[in-house]
Amino acid sequence: MKLTDLRGILHYIPQFRERTFIISVDGAVVTSENFSNILMDTAVLRSLNIRVLLVHGASAQIRALAQEQGTQPSDLDGSGVTDDPR
C-alpha cells in the first residue's frame, strides 16, 4: 500500500464513524487462508469506532454435509424457503 492510498482511505473514516457495517461471510471464507486478514481488517474498523456485525452463512458446510449424505440441498441462497418434512 502506498502512502497516497492510505490518505485516500483516511478521508472516509469520519464519514463512517459510529455507523454499523453488516458483513455477510460465507462459511467457505472461514476455511480460507485469507480469513485472518478479514479478521484483522474487521479489528481495524472497530478501532476506528466503526461497528461491525459479521453474519455467518453456512452454505459451504451444508453443501459438504449434503454431499456426504448423498442428498441435494434445496435452499442455499438465504431466501428462507424450506422443504416439507419427509
C-alpha positions in Angstrom: 0.0 0.0 0.0 1.3 3.4 -0.9 1.0 6.5 1.3 -1.4 8.1 -1.2 -3.7 5.0 -0.8 -3.7 5.4 2.9 -4.6 9.1 2.6 -7.5 8.2 0.3 -8.8 5.7 2.8 -8.4 8.0 5.8 -10.6 10.6 4.0 -13.7 8.3 4.6 -13.1 7.5 8.3 -15.0 10.5 9.7 -17.9 9.8 7.4 -18.4 6.2 8.8 -17.6 6.6 12.5 -20.3 5.5 14.8 -22.0 3.6 11.9 -22.6 -0.1 11.6 -21.3 -2.2 8.8 -23.0 -5.6 8.3 -20.7 -8.0 6.6 -22.0 -11.3 5.3 -19.4 -14.0 5.4 -20.0 -17.4 3.7 -18.8 -20.5 5.6 -16.2 -21.1 2.9 -14.4 -17.9 3.9 -13.8 -19.3 7.4 -11.6 -22.1 5.9 -9.8 -19.7 3.5 -6.2 -18.8 4.2 -7.3 -15.2 3.8 -9.7 -15.4 6.9 -7.1 -14.0 9.3 -6.8 -10.9 7.0 -10.6 -10.4 7.1 -10.5 -10.6 10.9 -7.6 -8.1 11.1 -9.5 -5.7 8.8 -12.6 -6.0 11.0 -10.5 -5.2 14.0 -9.1 -2.1 12.3 -12.7 -0.9 11.6 -13.6 -1.4 15.2 -10.6 0.5 16.4 -11.9 3.4 14.3 -15.3 3.4 16.1 -17.0 1.7 13.2 -19.3 -1.0 14.5 -19.1 -4.3 12.6 -21.6 -7.2 12.6 -20.4 -10.4 10.9 -23.2 -12.6 9.6 -22.1 -16.1 9.1 -23.5 -18.1 6.2 -23.3 -21.9 6.3 -23.9 -22.8 2.6 -20.4 -24.4 2.2 -20.9 -26.6 5.3 -24.4 -27.5 4.2 -23.2 -28.4 0.7 -20.4 -30.6 2.2 -22.8 -32.3 4.6 -25.4 -32.9 1.8 -22.7 -34.4 -0.4 -21.5 -36.7 2.4 -25.1 -37.9 2.9 -25.8 -38.2 -0.8 -28.6 -35.6 -0.9 -29.1 -32.3 -2.7 -29.7 -29.1 -0.7 -32.7 -27.1 -1.9 -32.1 -23.6 -0.4 -28.7 -22.1 -0.1 -29.5 -18.6 -1.2 -31.0 -17.4 2.1 -34.5 -17.0 0.8 -35.9 -18.9 3.8 -38.0 -21.4 1.9 -37.8 -24.9 3.4 -38.9 -28.3 2.2 -41.7 -30.3 3.6 -40.5 -32.8 6.2 -40.2 -36.3 4.9 
